[in-house]
């Protein structure tokens, strides 16, 4: 999905697995509108103690995250 969004939109797109807690916090602080497109259940189970889960937790600790749409 990351490559598709980068190619088809004007968004600055980053892969959460390639980031650090500090870098995702900086992105969230430095930009007005930030969207996080993730499968939370997958991150919390498959990526325990790895970059995607650590980065999601860092964002949760520093920012208010709102679910815009929850796919079933």
Secondary structure, DSSP 4 states (H G I P E B T S, - for coil): -HHHHHHHSSS----GGG--HHHHHHHHHH-S-------HHHHHHHTTTSHHHHHHHHHHHHS----S----
